[in-house]
């Protein structure tokens, strides 16, 4: 049904990347099991220090790289020969330190979104085997990255993830008013970016479709429309191996399609989440959270003016099980979750006949 997915020097048996889900939703356990099953597992960097043994409440930036490397180590204990990578948001204050920690921890690829990772090749210059994968929602964004990398570093992306803001979960690279208008064409963007690299550089760069991919039919559709692989995140939340709390997974199992919507993040980006507790999130921070303790984002309205809420602690509360005052990010298909399953069962469903053959 599908070809293996080659990204740089790394070849995954199946064309599936497990999307990065920050603040320990996709940490070492989930990423390791996806890699063990033949996909590409990603440990998400954002807020990785929280709920870790390295964080004492005051040493956030010291604890982040150590916690990140510990999760990569955990993933490789599960899948010693697997492809384990990371997702590092450009918007993070410690972006550069986390990229360096990822490289030291043995990440085989680095996926970057929430901004354009213009300096990424410089940060990984001494590890040329690490594949570099920006996230883009437009041909224009991919062009800007490619031209900068090619001119400054004589390097091109090893793959590009094309994220559909109409369906993807978490932070979205589009203005709020442009989401859900029906104008965005994800697969036209996939094909446009593919064509750009072929025409401009003679390079056949793998393009990965992210957002709205839930089952085998979605995967086959993505490949038929020109994608070389897919990135799936929400689908892996309701697995035994996902690093989220049981209550977080239960929120996926119980939510309806109408419960999923957009929230404005203090990062200045819209985000897709389960919204039936959004007033509680703001109220909690007004009552319990002192002014910004961590400074985890380069730009943040909560840090700068106390506006909105502290996103990293809201996500952390949900990850630990407080889904009444915590923020539960999800993709548009999260309501399709109907049981707790396993990562292996998802791969069996996506690629079953191929395994039998």
Residue pairs with C-beta under 8 A, 6 or more apart in sequence:
1 220
1 351
1 353
1 354
2 14
2 15
2 219
2 223
2 351
2 354
3 15
3 228
4 11
4 12
4 13
4 14
4 15
5 11
5 12
5 14
5 15
5 16
5 17
5 40
5 206
5 228
5 229
6 12
6 206
7 40
7 109
7 131
7 133
7 158
7 159
7 206
8 109
8 129
8 130
8 131
8 132
8 158
8 159
9 129
9 131
10 40
10 83
10 108
10 109
10 131
12 38
12 39
12 40
12 83
12 229
13 38
13 39
14 37
14 38
14 39
14 347
14 350
14 351
15 219
15 223
15 228
15 229
15 230
16 34
16 39
16 40
16 219
16 229
16 230
16 231
16 232
16 347
16 350
17 39
17 40
17 42
17 85
17 111
17 161
17 208
17 210
17 229
17 230
17 231
17 232
18 26
18 30
18 31
18 34
18 39
18 40
18 41
18 42
18 231
18 232
18 233
18 236
19 26
19 42
19 87
19 169
19 210
19 231
19 232
19 233
19 236
20 26
20 42
20 43
20 44
20 45
20 46
20 86
20 87
20 111
20 233
21 44
21 169
21 170
21 233
21 237
21 329
22 44
22 45
22 46
22 47
22 48
22 87
22 89
22 170
22 315
22 329
23 44
23 46
23 47
23 48
23 50
23 312
23 315
23 316
23 319
24 44
24 47
24 48
24 50
24 51
24 52
24 243
24 244
24 316
24 319
25 44
25 237
25 242
25 243
25 244
25 248
25 319
25 329
26 41
26 42
26 43
26 44
26 87
26 233
26 236
26 242
26 243
27 43
27 44
27 48
27 71
27 74
27 243
28 43
28 70
28 71
28 72
28 73
28 74
28 75
28 78
28 243
29 74
29 75
29 78
29 241
29 242
29 243
30 41
30 236
30 239
30 241
30 242
30 243
30 343
31 41
31 42
31 43
31 71
31 75
31 84
31 85
32 41
32 74
32 75
32 76
32 77
32 78
32 79
32 82
32 84
32 241
33 41
33 78
33 79
33 239
33 241
33 343
33 344
34 40
34 41
34 82
34 236
34 343
35 41
35 75
35 78
35 79
35 82
35 83
35 84
36 78
36 79
36 82
36 343
37 343
37 344
37 347
38 82
38 347
39 83
39 347
40 83
40 84
40 85
40 109
41 75
41 79
41 82
41 83
41 84
41 85
42 84
42 85
42 86
42 87
42 111
43 68
43 71
43 72
43 75
43 84
43 85
43 86
43 87
43 107
44 86
44 87
45 64
45 68
45 86
45 87
45 88
45 89
45 92
45 98
45 102
46 87
46 88
46 89
46 92
46 296
46 312
46 315
47 296
47 312
47 315
47 316
48 64
48 67
48 68
48 71
48 98
49 55
49 60
49 63
49 64
49 66
49 67
50 312
50 313
50 316
50 319
51 316
51 319
51 320
52 63
52 66
52 67
52 70
53 67
53 70
54 62
54 63
54 66
54 67
54 70
55 63
55 67
56 63
60 293
60 294
60 295
60 296
61 93
61 94
61 97
64 94
64 97
64 98
64 101
65 94
65 97
65 98
65 100
65 101
65 104
66 101
68 86
68 98
68 101
68 102
68 105
69 101
69 104
69 105
72 84
72 86
72 102
72 105
72 106
72 107
73 105
73 106
75 82
75 84
76 82
76 84
76 106
83 108
83 109
84 106
84 107
84 108
85 107
85 108
85 109
85 110
85 111
85 131
85 133
86 98
86 102
86 107
86 109
86 110
86 111
87 111
87 112
87 113
88 95
88 98
88 99
88 102
88 110
88 111
88 112
89 95
89 112
89 113
89 114
89 115
89 171
90 112
90 113
90 114
90 115
90 116
90 117
91 114
91 115
91 171
91 267
91 269
91 297
91 298
91 299
92 98
92 114
92 296
92 297
92 298
93 295
93 296
93 297
93 298
94 296
95 298
96 119
96 123
99 110
99 120
99 123
99 124
100 123
102 110
103 110
103 123
103 124
103 126
103 127
103 130
107 130
108 129
108 130
108 131
109 130
109 131
109 132
109 133
109 158
109 159
110 120
110 124
110 130
110 131
110 132
110 133
111 133
111 134
111 135
111 161
112 120
112 132
112 133
112 134
112 135
113 134
113 135
113 161
113 163
113 171
113 173
114 135
114 171
114 173
114 267
114 269
116 134
116 141
116 144
116 145
117 132
117 134
117 145
118 145
118 148
118 149
120 132
120 134
120 149
121 132
121 149
121 152
121 153
121 155
122 152
122 153
124 130
124 132
125 153
131 158
131 159
132 155
132 157
132 158
133 157
133 158
133 159
133 160
133 161
133 208
134 141
134 142
134 145
134 157
134 160
134 161
135 160
135 161
135 162
135 163
135 173
135 210
136 142
136 145
136 160
136 161
136 162
136 163
136 173
136 189
136 193
137 162
137 163
137 164
137 165
137 172
137 173
137 174
137 184
137 189
138 189
139 189
139 192
139 193
139 196
141 173
142 157
142 160
142 193
142 196
143 196
145 157
146 156
146 157
146 196
146 197
146 200
146 201
149 155
149 156
149 157
150 156
150 201
156 197
156 201
156 203
156 205
157 205
158 205
158 206
159 205
159 206
159 207
159 208
159 228
159 229
160 193
160 205
160 206
160 207
160 208
161 208
161 210
161 231
162 186
162 189
162 190
162 193
162 207
162 208
162 209
162 210
162 227
163 172
163 173
163 210
163 211
163 231
164 184
164 186
164 209
164 210
164 211
164 212
165 172
165 173
165 174
165 178
165 179
165 184
165 211
165 270
166 179
166 180
166 182
166 184
166 186
166 211
166 212
166 332
167 186
167 211
167 212
167 331
167 332
167 333
168 210
168 211
168 212
168 233
168 272
168 331
168 332
169 211
169 233
169 234
169 271
169 272
169 273
169 329
169 330
169 331
169 332
169 334
170 233
170 271
170 272
170 273
170 329
171 265
171 267
171 269
171 270
171 271
172 179
172 262
172 269
172 270
172 271
172 272
173 269
174 184
174 270
175 270
176 262
176 264
176 270
178 184
179 262
179 270
180 262
186 209
186 211
186 212
187 209
187 222
187 225
187 226
187 227
190 207
190 209
190 225
190 226
190 227
191 225
191 226
193 205
193 207
194 204
194 205
194 207
194 226
197 203
197 204
197 205
198 204
206 228
206 229
207 226
207 227
207 228
208 227
208 228
208 229
208 230
208 231
209 222
209 225
209 227
209 229
209 230
209 231
210 230
210 231
210 232
210 233
211 231
211 331
211 332
212 218
212 331
212 332
212 333
213 219
213 222
213 230
213 231
213 232
213 235
214 232
214 234
214 235
214 333
214 336
215 235
215 349
215 350
216 349
216 350
216 351
218 230
219 230
219 350
222 229
222 230
223 229
223 230
233 331
234 252
234 330
234 331
234 333
234 334
234 337
235 333
235 346
236 242
236 343
236 346
237 244
237 248
237 249
237 252
237 330
237 334
237 337
238 249
238 252
238 253
238 337
238 339
238 340
238 341
239 340
239 341
239 342
239 343
239 346
240 340
240 341
240 342
241 342
241 343
242 249
243 319
244 318
244 319
245 318
245 319
245 320
245 321
246 321
247 321
247 322
247 323
248 318
248 319
248 321
248 323
248 326
248 328
249 337
249 340
250 323
251 274
251 318
251 323
251 328
252 274
252 328
252 330
252 334
252 335
252 337
253 337
253 338
253 339
253 340
255 274
255 276
255 330
255 334
255 335
255 337
256 335
257 335
259 274
259 275
259 276
259 335
260 272
260 273
260 274
260 275
260 330
260 332
260 334
260 335
261 272
261 273
261 275
262 270
262 271
262 272
262 273
263 270
263 271
263 272
263 273
263 275
263 278
263 327
264 270
264 271
264 308
265 271
265 308
265 311
266 297
266 300
266 301
266 302
266 303
266 307
266 308
266 309
266 310
266 311
267 297
267 299
267 300
267 311
268 299
268 300
268 301
271 329
272 329
272 330
272 331
272 332
273 327
273 328
273 329
273 330
274 328
274 330
274 334
277 323
277 324
277 325
277 326
280 324
280 325
281 309
281 314
281 325
281 326
281 327
282 308
282 309
283 325
284 309
284 314
284 317
284 325
285 302
285 309
285 310
285 313
285 314
289 309
289 310
289 313
291 306
292 300
292 302
292 303
292 310
293 310
294 310
294 312
295 303
296 312
297 303
297 311
297 312
300 311
301 307
301 308
302 308
302 309
302 310
302 311
309 327
311 327
314 325
314 326
314 327
315 326
315 327
315 329
316 326
317 323
317 325
317 326
317 327
318 326
318 327
318 328
319 326
320 326
348 355
